[in-house]
Amino acid sequence: MPLVSPPPPRVQQPELIDSVEPPEHDFAAAFGDIARVNRFLGGTRAVVGALDGIFGSLAPSSRPVTMLDLATGSADIPRAIVRAARRGRWGDRTVRVTAADNHPKVLALARRLCQGYPEITVEHADVFALPHADDAFDIVLCSMAFHHFATDGCVHVLREMERIARVGFVVNDLVRDRTARRLIWGLTRLLGANRLTRHDAPLSVLRAFTLPEYEQMVREAGISGCTVRAVPFYRAVIVRSHLESP
């Protein structure tokens, strides 16, 4: 019977992109790497696929579906969502996405990259002090941010997502795994990723949670009706959806 290696211990060492010190060109290159990882290693696909189910629970309407993307980074996933909506993935439903982050250099990058996307508004917001009212958005998203938080921080953000979302929310993040760390270490070097990415990507895996840990967060948050599942390339998604009243 094959032996299964236990996950490595979780570490909480800060990543370079958590700092404001690196120059803007490094941030641009690093978030370009993150966008490519999301696109080719399943992060974007996981979010858009989860949205298919949530859109199916929406009552028919001509109004845009409103979304909030927390810790948006360069807003690559909001842009992918807008492109999917423009192609008619969700029928005639259009989207309006608020892309929120609290890092000044990252916000400047997101604003620049979202030119040509009038459906996206970029705003400054801290995930631990959100200014939004209850049920302010139809759907709330958070991608590749939970591994930056402690467990109690993740539980807090889940409760806030549940509070702000009228219909559902999606969390997309990494799964802590020894093989995943080795693969991303090699891939970032093979593909000549930016120096921030080469440092942060393997560390991100070690800062991430396991699937049972994500499930425990949902229980601690006291949110029913969530699904927690693994998706390809060492990712996990947490999805909450309920039927919207007509």
KOLLUMMI-103809 format. One line per 5 residues: for each residue x, y, z of N, C-alpha, C. Coordinates in pm, 1 decimal, m for minus. Atoms other than C-alpha are relative to their C-alpha. Layout:
KOLLUMMI-103809
X:Y:Z:X:Y:Z:X:Y:Z; ... $
END
This chain:
KOLLUMMI-103809
85.7:m119.2:0.0:0.0:0.0:0.0:88.8:123.5:0.0; m88.5:m115.2:7.8:156.5:335.8:m100.7:m14.7:90.4:121.3; 0.5:m92.6:m111.6:252.9:576.5:173.7:m34.3:140.2:m50.2; 36.4:m137.0:33.2:100.5:925.0:165.7:71.6:92.6:96.3; m75.0:m91.2:m84.7:325.7:1200.0:292.6:m94.7:98.0:66.4 $
83.2:m101.2:m65.0:165.7:1424.7:552.1:37.3:138.4:m52.0; m34.1:m135.1:46.0:146.4:1793.0:463.7:109.7:59.2:87.7; m102.5:m64.8:m80.7:437.3:2006.8:577.6:m64.0:90.9:104.1; 55.8:m95.6:m97.6:389.6:2228.0:882.8:m28.9:134.5:m66.2; 32.4:m131.9:54.5:226.4:2560.5:810.4:97.9:103.6:54.1 $
m87.6:m109.1:m40.1:458.1:2861.4:816.6:m74.1:132.6:m19.5; 66.8:m129.4:8.6:361.0:3227.0:857.8:98.5:112.0:m31.3; m98.4:m99.3:41.5:664.3:3403.3:714.0:m61.5:93.6:m103.8; 58.0:m92.7:98.7:562.8:3721.6:526.2:59.0:m20.8:m139.0; m46.2:3.7:137.7:586.7:3724.5:148.0:46.3:138.6:m43.3 $
m53.1:m127.3:45.8:766.7:3995.2:m44.6:m109.9:91.8:m52.0; 107.4:m85.6:51.9:444.7:4116.0:m209.5:m87.1:56.5:111.8; 71.7:m59.6:m111.5:305.7:4186.0:139.0:57.9:135.9:38.0; m69.3:m123.7:m34.1:553.3:4473.8:165.5:m27.8:108.0:m105.0; 9.8:m109.6:96.9:536.9:4816.5:2.6:137.6:36.9:m55.6 $
m136.5:m39.6:36.1:914.3:4821.8:m46.5:40.5:m32.8:m143.2; m46.1:28.3:136.9:965.0:4643.8:m383.7:m47.3:105.4:m99.0; 40.4:m100.2:99.2:957.5:4878.6:m684.1:m120.7:m46.1:m81.0; 124.2:28.7:71.1:648.3:4902.2:m899.7:19.7:m99.0:m113.8; m19.1:93.5:111.4:802.8:4712.5:m1191.9:6.5:m143.8:49.6 $
0.2:135.0:m56.2:859.8:4413.1:m962.4:m141.9:m45.7:32.4; 139.2:35.2:m26.4:498.4:4423.2:m848.1:m72.5:m35.9:m129.8; 66.7:27.4:127.7:380.7:4439.4:m1209.4:40.1:m136.8:m53.1; m46.6:130.1:49.0:597.8:4140.5:m1304.5:m53.8:m113.8:86.0; 45.7:106.7:m90.4:500.2:3938.7:m996.1:m148.9:m27.5:m18.3 $
142.6:23.4:17.7:128.1:3992.8:m1044.7:m32.1:m49.5:m140.4; 12.9:64.8:130.3:169.3:3907.8:m1410.5:22.9:m149.8:11.1; m23.0:143.3:m25.3:314.1:3575.6:m1292.3:m120.4:m63.8:67.9; 115.8:54.0:m71.1:20.8:3527.7:m1054.5:m117.9:m19.1:m96.4; 109.1:12.3:97.7:m225.6:3593.1:m1337.6:19.9:m121.3:m89.6 $
m26.3:117.6:84.3:m54.0:3330.1:m1552.4:m21.6:m129.4:78.0; 24.4:118.5:m82.6:m58.9:3079.9:m1265.5:m150.6:m23.3:14.0; 145.5:15.2:m10.4:m429.6:3147.5:m1214.4:m60.1:m52.2:m129.7; 57.5:36.9:129.3:m498.0:3110.8:m1584.4:33.5:m143.9:m38.5; m44.0:130.0:52.6:m295.0:2798.7:m1658.9:m1.3:m111.7:104.2 $
0.8:103.8:m102.9:m302.0:2617.0:m1323.2:m130.9:m3.3:77.6; 133.9:32.3:m47.3:m671.9:2633.0:m1258.1:m70.1:97.9:90.1; 66.9:m90.6:m91.4:m742.5:2927.0:m1028.1:m116.1:74.7:m63.3; 106.0:m72.7:69.5:m940.2:3131.7:m1278.1:m112.7:m94.0:m38.4; 101.3:98.5:40.5:m1118.6:2822.3:m1407.2:m85.0:m42.6:120.5 $
74.3:41.3:m118.9:m1215.2:2724.5:m1051.7:m103.6:103.7:40.3; 93.6:m105.8:m38.1:m1375.3:3061.9:m980.5:m112.6:11.3:m101.1; 103.2:m14.9:102.9:m1556.7:3093.7:m1313.1:m93.7:m120.9:1.0; 83.6:119.4:m7.2:m1678.8:2734.2:m1284.0:m94.4:3.7:118.7; 86.6:m11.4:m117.4:m1810.7:2797.4:m932.4:m111.0:101.8:m23.4 $
101.5:m101.1:29.5:m1991.5:3105.9:m1060.2:m113.4:m55.4:m86.3; 106.3:59.9:81.2:m2182.3:2889.7:m1309.5:m116.2:m45.2:88.2; 104.2:47.7:m89.6:m2368.9:2728.7:m1021.2:m73.1:112.7:69.4; 64.5:m111.0:m69.1:m2433.1:3056.3:m841.4:m90.8:76.7:m95.8; 84.6:m67.5:98.4:m2564.3:3221.4:m1158.1:m128.9:m78.7:m22.3 $
119.3:82.0:17.0:m2801.5:2928.7:m1189.9:m101.9:17.7:111.1; 92.1:m21.1:m111.5:m2953.4:3020.8:m853.1:m60.3:139.8:0.3; 51.8:m136.5:6.7:m3021.4:3382.9:m952.6:m136.1:4.6:m67.4; 130.5:m20.5:64.0:m3376.0:3489.5:m1028.9:19.2:76.9:m130.3; m11.7:m75.6:126.3:m3428.5:3616.9:m1386.7:m10.9:149.6:24.0 $
0.1:m144.6:m16.6:m3352.6:3986.3:m1410.7:82.1:62.9:m111.2; m78.1:m71.8:100.5:m3221.7:4244.4:m1653.1:112.1:81.9:62.9; m103.6:m80.9:m64.7:m3002.6:4414.6:m1393.6:132.2:m75.5:3.1; m129.9:67.3:m9.5:m2628.2:4343.2:m1375.3:14.2:m76.4:131.9; m36.6:73.5:m120.8:m2503.0:4086.9:m1127.3:118.6:72.8:63.3 $
m104.9:m75.9:m67.4:m2292.8:4273.7:m870.3:91.5:m94.3:78.4; m100.0:83.4:m68.0:m1972.9:4122.9:m733.8:102.0:88.0:70.1; m112.1:m60.8:m71.1:m1705.2:4219.1:m483.0:112.5:m101.8:2.9; m117.2:88.1:m2.4:m1358.0:4069.3:m527.0:97.3:54.3:103.9; m85.0:m43.1:m110.2:m1161.9:4094.4:m201.8:145.5:m34.7:m26.4 $
m143.8:21.3:18.6:m781.3:4125.5:m200.6:27.9:m33.0:m146.2; 6.1:29.4:143.2:m805.2:4149.3:m577.3:135.0:m8.3:m68.2; m129.1:m1.5:68.8:m434.7:4197.9:m653.2:m8.0:84.9:m125.5; 4.3:m74.3:126.8:m404.9:4301.1:m1016.2:m136.6:m7.1:m67.4; 136.9:15.7:52.4:m775.5:4218.2:m1068.3:m4.2:m88.0:m123.9 $
1.6:88.8:116.7:m694.3:3942.3:m1317.6:m125.7:m86.7:m2.7; 121.3:82.4:m0.8:m989.3:3730.8:m1203.9:m124.3:83.0:m30.9; 111.2:m83.1:48.2:m1241.4:4018.3:m1227.4:1.8:21.7:m150.8; m4.7:m20.1:145.6:m1118.4:4081.9:m1581.6:m42.5:m126.9:m72.6; 40.8:126.3:62.2:m1160.6:3713.0:m1666.3:m151.4:m19.3:10.4 $
145.1:11.1:m17.8:m1515.2:3721.6:m1525.7:m72.9:90.9:m98.9; 62.7:m92.5:94.9:m1602.4:4027.1:m1734.0:8.3:m55.3:m142.2; m12.7:56.1:135.4:m1465.1:3862.6:m2048.8:m96.6:m116.0:m19.9; 94.0:111.8:11.2:m1671.6:3549.7:m1976.2:m142.7:50.6:m18.3; 135.1:m55.4:13.0:m1985.9:3758.9:m1931.5:m20.4:61.7:m137.4 $
12.0:m60.5:133.1:m1916.5:3950.0:m2252.5:m20.6:m106.2:m107.3; 16.1:109.1:97.9:m1893.7:3616.9:m2436.9:m134.1:m70.7:14.4; 131.1:60.6:m18.6:m2237.0:3521.8:m2303.6:0.3:m127.2:80.1; m6.2:123.6:m78.5:m2128.7:3250.0:m2061.0:m123.8:m15.0:88.8; 116.9:3.8:m87.4:m2421.1:3342.0:m1833.7:m121.5:60.0:m68.0 $
114.1:m49.3:75.7:m2669.7:3421.6:m2104.5:7.2:150.1:m18.0; 7.4:m144.7:18.6:m2782.6:3781.7:m2116.0:44.1:77.0:124.0; m34.1:m70.0:m124.0:m2667.0:3858.6:m1759.8:134.2:70.6:m14.9; m123.6:m76.6:m3.7:m2407.1:4133.0:m1737.5:50.2:5.1:144.0; m58.0:m4.1:m133.6:m2175.7:4188.5:m1441.3:56.3:139.4:27.7 $
m69.0:m117.6:m49.9:m2045.9:4478.0:m1236.0:85.2:m46.5:117.4; m91.6:53.6:m100.4:m1739.0:4396.1:m1027.4:73.1:114.2:69.7; m82.5:m89.6:m80.1:m1584.1:4597.5:m745.7:123.0:m79.3:42.8; m127.0:67.5:m30.5:m1217.2:4495.3:m716.6:67.3:76.1:112.6; m46.7:m69.6:m119.8:m1090.3:4578.2:m367.3:134.8:m54.0:46.5 $
m128.8:36.4:m59.5:m741.0:4578.6:m218.7:42.6:115.5:88.9; m45.4:m108.1:m87.7:m552.1:4779.4:43.3:147.5:33.6:m19.0; m141.5:m24.6:25.7:m200.7:4783.6:m109.2:10.1:110.4:m104.9; 2.9:m113.5:93.6:m131.6:5119.7:m276.5:62.7:m29.4:m135.7; m63.6:28.8:128.5:106.4:4990.9:m544.5:m81.4:m100.9:m79.9 $
82.0:99.8:67.9:m118.4:4695.8:m623.6:m127.0:64.7:m54.8; 117.9:m71.1:47.7:m421.9:4923.5:m649.6:31.5:80.8:m125.9; m38.5:m76.7:119.0:m237.1:5146.7:m895.9:13.9:m91.6:m120.6; m13.8:96.9:108.5:m151.6:4839.4:m1104.8:m136.8:m47.6:m47.5; 133.6:47.9:37.3:m511.0:4712.1:m1095.6:m75.8:106.3:m79.2 $
70.0:m107.1:72.7:m647.2:5049.7:m1204.5:51.6:11.6:m143.0; m57.2:m10.7:135.1:m407.6:5058.6:m1497.5:m45.6:m116.6:m87.2; 34.9:118.0:78.8:m485.7:4702.7:m1608.3:m150.0:m9.9:m28.6; 144.9:6.1:20.4:m861.6:4756.2:m1578.1:m51.6:109.7:m92.6; 43.5:m93.7:102.9:m867.3:5037.9:m1829.2:m56.2:m80.4:m118.0 $
66.6:78.2:103.6:m1102.7:4922.0:m2101.5:m100.1:m98.4:56.5; 98.9:85.9:m66.2:m1316.3:4735.9:m1845.6:m92.2:89.0:83.4; 89.8:m88.2:m76.1:m1591.7:4981.9:m1749.6:m86.8:m75.6:99.8; 78.0:80.2:m95.0:m1766.5:4695.2:m1570.4:69.3:m14.1:136.0; m77.6:18.8:m122.3:m1490.3:4699.7:m1303.5:29.3:134.5:65.5 $
m38.8:m113.9:m82.1:m1449.5:4956.4:m1026.1:104.7:m46.7:99.6; m107.2:35.3:m92.9:m1124.6:4942.5:m828.2:m10.8:90.8:122.5; 13.6:m79.2:m121.5:m1150.6:5052.0:m464.9:99.8:m44.6:106.7; m82.6:31.5:m116.2:m936.7:5067.7:m153.6:m89.6:m54.8:110.2; 76.0:58.2:m111.3:m1071.6:4836.1:117.7:84.1:m106.5:68.4 $
m68.9:99.1:m82.3:m925.7:4627.6:399.0:m98.6:m112.2:29.9; 92.4:112.5:m21.8:m1077.3:4279.3:424.9:m41.3:m13.1:146.0; 33.7:9.9:m142.7:m1073.4:4312.3:805.1:m76.8:122.5:50.4; 78.7:m117.7:m37.4:m1258.3:4645.7:804.0:m81.4:44.9:m120.6; 75.1:m29.5:121.8:m1499.0:4631.5:511.9:m109.6:102.1:27.2 $
97.9:m105.6:m21.2:m1723.6:4934.8:468.4:m140.3:m33.1:m50.5; 122.7:30.5:73.0:m2007.6:4751.6:294.1:m111.5:m48.0:93.1; 117.6:39.4:m76.8:m2357.8:4699.9:427.9:m33.7:m147.2:m24.2; 49.6:135.5:19.4:m2528.5:4363.4:467.1:m63.6:m11.7:m138.7; 60.5:29.0:130.6:m2629.1:4208.6:131.7:30.1:107.4:m104.5 $
m34.4:m109.7:91.5:m2444.7:4485.0:m55.3:26.7:m48.3:m141.6; m33.2:55.8:131.0:m2344.3:4253.8:m342.8:m72.8:m133.0:m17.2; 56.2:133.1:25.5:m2494.3:3950.7:m510.9:99.6:m109.1:38.2; m102.4:103.7:m16.0:m2167.0:3755.4:m499.6:127.5:65.8:50.4; m129.2:m46.8:m50.9:m1842.4:3801.0:m306.8:104.8:m107.3:m29.2 $
m109.8:89.6:37.1:m1510.0:3648.3:m416.9:124.5:32.7:82.4; m130.6:m23.1:m61.9:m1171.8:3604.2:m253.8:94.1:m109.4:m51.0; m91.8:96.0:61.5:m883.0:3439.1:m440.3:143.4:24.7:46.1; m142.9:m3.5:m30.2:m530.4:3361.7:m327.9:34.1:99.2:111.5; m24.9:m90.3:m112.6:m561.5:3563.9:m7.8:m2.1:m72.3:133.9 $
12.9:65.2:m130.2:m654.2:3319.7:269.4:135.0:m45.8:54.0; m128.6:48.0:m52.2:m299.7:3184.7:287.8:84.4:113.0:59.0; m67.5:m114.4:m62.4:m189.9:3536.3:389.1:m51.4:25.8:142.0; 65.7:m27.3:m127.8:m414.8:3522.7:698.9:23.2:m114.2:98.3; 9.0:104.3:m101.8:m413.9:3335.4:1026.7:m138.5:m64.4:m8.0 $
127.6:71.1:6.8:m695.5:3085.8:1078.0:m116.2:86.1:48.1; 110.7:m82.0:m49.7:m903.6:3324.8:1287.3:m31.9:114.2:m95.7; 25.2:m101.2:102.2:m859.8:3588.4:1015.8:m84.1:m55.6:m113.4; 80.1:64.2:105.3:m995.9:3346.3:755.6:m145.1:m17.0:44.0; 136.1:16.7:m52.4:m1295.9:3272.2:977.2:m73.9:133.3:m1.9 $
61.4:m133.2:3.3:m1362.5:3645.2:1011.9:m40.2:38.5:m142.2; 29.6:m37.5:138.4:m1343.3:3697.6:634.6:m116.6:m82.7:m54.1; 114.9:81.6:42.2:m1580.3:3405.5:571.7:m130.9:58.4:53.1; 122.2:m58.5:m56.2:m1834.7:3562.2:807.6:m36.0:130.6:m70.4; 26.0:m124.0:71.1:m1796.2:3897.8:631.6:m52.1:m26.9:m141.7 $
49.3:34.8:133.0:m1841.0:3735.2:290.4:m145.8:m44.1:5.9; 138.1:44.0:m18.7:m2157.9:3568.2:415.0:m91.3:119.3:29.0; 80.3:m117.7:m34.5:m2282.1:3900.1:554.8:m27.5:88.4:m121.6; 9.3:m96.4:109.8:m2217.7:4103.9:240.4:m66.9:m59.7:m123.0; 51.9:64.7:121.7:m2324.9:3847.5:m23.1:m147.2:m35.3:15.3 $
142.2:34.9:m2.7:m2696.7:3820.8:m99.8:m24.8:m143.0:m44.1; 31.1:128.6:63.7:m2671.2:3502.9:m303.3:111.2:m103.3:21.8; m104.0:100.1:m18.1:m2329.9:3340.0:m263.0:139.2:58.9:0.4; m139.4:m43.2:4.0:m1955.2:3357.7:m232.7:89.2:m115.6:m42.9; m98.5:98.5:45.1:m1647.0:3180.1:m365.3:136.6:37.8:57.7 $
m139.1:m13.3:m43.0:m1305.6:3136.1:m201.9:83.4:m96.6:m82.6; m91.0:82.4:79.3:m1019.2:3004.3:m414.5:140.6:19.7:56.4; m135.5:m13.8:m53.3:m679.3:2927.1:m266.7:76.9:m130.3:m17.9; m90.6:113.1:13.4:m389.1:2686.7:m252.0:m25.6:m104.7:107.7; m1.5:106.9:m98.3:m363.6:2354.7:m70.7:145.1:m26.5:38.9 $
m136.7:24.6:m48.2:m56.3:2299.7:144.1:38.8:m145.7:m25.6; m38.6:133.6:43.0:130.0:2001.9:3.1:148.2:1.2:m38.1; m144.2:5.4:28.2:493.0:1892.5:m26.7:27.8:m3.4:m149.9; m21.6:8.7:144.8:466.9:1799.3:m393.3:m31.1:132.8:m67.4; 34.7:m129.6:58.8:294.7:2128.1:m475.6:112.7:100.1:19.5 $
m109.9:m94.0:m23.9:579.1:2321.1:m316.7:117.1:m28.8:m93.1; m112.4:34.2:88.3:843.0:2129.9:m514.4:m31.2:37.9:m145.0; 36.6:m30.0:138.7:651.5:2172.8:m840.2:4.8:149.7:m28.3; 2.2:m143.8:27.4:599.8:2546.6:m805.0:139.9:59.3:13.1; m139.3:m45.1:m8.9:961.9:2593.9:m697.3:69.1:m20.7:m134.7 $
m64.0:28.4:128.0:1079.7:2425.9:m1016.2:m60.1:78.1:m114.7; 67.1:m67.9:110.2:819.6:2586.3:m1241.0:37.7:147.2:m6.2; m33.5:m142.5:1.3:898.0:2942.7:m1134.6:142.1:23.6:m49.7; m137.6:m14.2:47.6:1265.1:2885.5:m1209.9:12.1:m38.9:m147.1; m3.0:43.3:139.2:1208.3:2699.2:m1534.6:m53.1:108.3:m93.2 $
65.1:m99.4:84.8:986.3:2977.6:m1668.1:55.0:140.8:19.7; m62.4:m130.0:m18.4:1205.3:3262.3:m1546.4:m91.1:102.0:64.9; 91.1:m91.0:m68.1:951.8:3414.0:m1309.2:77.2:111.3:70.2; m57.7:m112.8:m70.7:1016.5:3744.0:m1136.5:57.0:m43.4:135.1; m65.9:36.9:m125.4:1233.6:3739.5:m824.4:m98.3:m5.8:117.6 $
99.8:7.4:m105.9:933.5:3813.1:m601.4:m77.0:m131.4:m7.6; 74.3:124.4:19.7:748.8:3517.7:m750.5:83.6:m120.5:40.3; m85.5:113.4:m35.6:1046.3:3283.9:m711.6:10.8:m16.0:150.7; m4.3:6.7:m146.2:1059.6:3372.9:m343.1:m136.9:m36.9:57.8; 130.3:9.4:m64.9:686.4:3392.5:m271.0:m79.4:m124.5:m35.7 $
88.3:109.3:42.5:532.2:3107.7:m472.6:16.8:m126.4:85.1; m12.3:117.2:m88.3:683.9:2814.2:m277.2:m43.0:30.8:143.0; 40.5:m40.1:m134.6:627.1:3008.9:45.2:m151.9:4.5:11.3; 146.1:m3.0:m1.1:260.7:3060.8:m47.5:m58.2:m137.8:26.5; 47.7:136.7:m21.6:214.8:2683.7:m60.7:16.5:m39.0:146.8 $
m24.3:34.1:m140.4:367.1:2648.2:285.5:m87.1:81.8:95.1; 89.4:m81.6:m82.0:142.9:2926.5:417.7:m146.1:m41.1:m16.2; 139.0:37.5:30.3:m170.6:2764.7:272.6:m52.1:m101.4:100.9; 67.9:92.2:m89.8:m414.6:2532.5:446.1:m29.3:m131.5:m71.9; 43.1:127.2:56.7:m516.1:2171.7:394.3:m152.2:1.8:m15.7 $
144.8:6.5:19.5:m864.5:2071.3:283.7:m75.1:m14.6:134.0; 69.5:6.4:m129.7:m965.4:1960.9:637.8:6.3:131.4:77.6; m9.5:m128.9:m69.3:m841.4:2296.9:769.2:m98.5:100.8:m58.5; 102.6:m86.3:59.0:m1059.5:2483.2:518.5:m139.3:m39.9:49.5; 130.9:46.0:m47.7:m1354.5:2267.7:624.7:m23.7:43.5:144.4 $
12.6:m42.2:m139.2:m1286.3:2349.3:989.5:m29.3:150.1:9.4; 28.3:m144.0:1.6:m1283.6:2722.9:908.6:m149.2:26.0:m21.9; 142.2:m18.0:30.5:m1633.7:2695.2:760.2:m84.2:m34.0:122.2; 74.4:37.7:m121.5:m1756.3:2515.4:1072.5:13.1:108.4:106.8; m20.9:m103.4:m101.7:m1600.8:2777.7:1300.7:m74.0:128.4:m36.4 $
73.2:m118.8:43.6:m1759.7:3053.9:1091.2:m150.6:m15.4:19.1; 141.2:25.1:m21.9:m2097.2:2889.3:1151.0:m85.8:19.2:m123.4; 72.1:m20.4:126.8:m2196.4:2902.3:783.0:m44.7:m135.8:m53.1; 51.7:125.2:55.5:m2421.3:2625.5:654.5:m11.8:13.5:m151.2; 22.0:m0.9:143.9:m2466.6:2525.9:293.9:124.5:23.4:m82.7 $
m125.7:m15.9:74.4:m2098.1:2557.1:198.1:48.7:m134.7:m51.1; m74.1:116.0:45.5:m1911.8:2307.6:m12.8:148.1:36.8:m3.3; m145.2:m17.2:3.1:m1536.0:2268.5:23.3:55.0:m115.5:m81.1; m49.4:109.0:83.0:m1362.6:2074.3:m248.7:136.5:34.5:m59.2; m127.6:m16.0:69.1:m1025.1:2018.4:m406.9:m25.3:8.2:m149.6 $
2.6:m8.1:145.6:m974.4:2115.4:m770.4:142.0:m23.3:m48.7; m134.3:36.1:48.2:m679.1:2030.8:m996.5:107.1:103.7:32.0; m120.7:m79.3:m21.9:m329.7:2162.4:m937.6:4.0:61.3:139.4; m20.0:m36.0:m140.0:m345.2:2176.7:m558.6:m71.6:128.8:37.5; 85.6:m112.2:m34.8:m628.9:2424.0:m524.2:m119.0:m50.8:81.1 $
125.2:26.8:m70.3:m929.5:2437.7:m294.9:m97.2:113.4:m28.0; 103.4:m102.1:12.7:m1257.8:2620.6:m344.9:m105.9:m23.1:107.7; 113.1:m0.2:m92.8:m1521.1:2707.9:m87.3:m111.6:75.8:m70.6; 111.6:m61.2:73.0:m1859.2:2781.2:m243.3:m122.9:m0.2:89.1; 127.1:m16.2:m71.6:m2172.7:2913.4:m75.7:m101.2:56.4:m97.9 $
101.9:m46.4:94.7:m2489.7:2951.5:m281.4:m136.6:m36.7:51.0; 138.6:31.4:m31.4:m2860.0:2974.2:m215.2:m90.5:69.5:m100.2; 91.9:m52.5:100.0:m3161.0:3044.8:m431.6:m44.4:140.8:36.0; 46.0:m137.0:m17.3:m3249.3:3408.4:m481.6:m152.4:4.0:m17.6; 145.0:m16.6:13.6:m3612.6:3502.4:m428.8:m29.6:87.0:m122.2 $
35.6:m81.0:118.3:m3777.3:3633.4:m748.4:m38.0:141.5:39.5 $
END
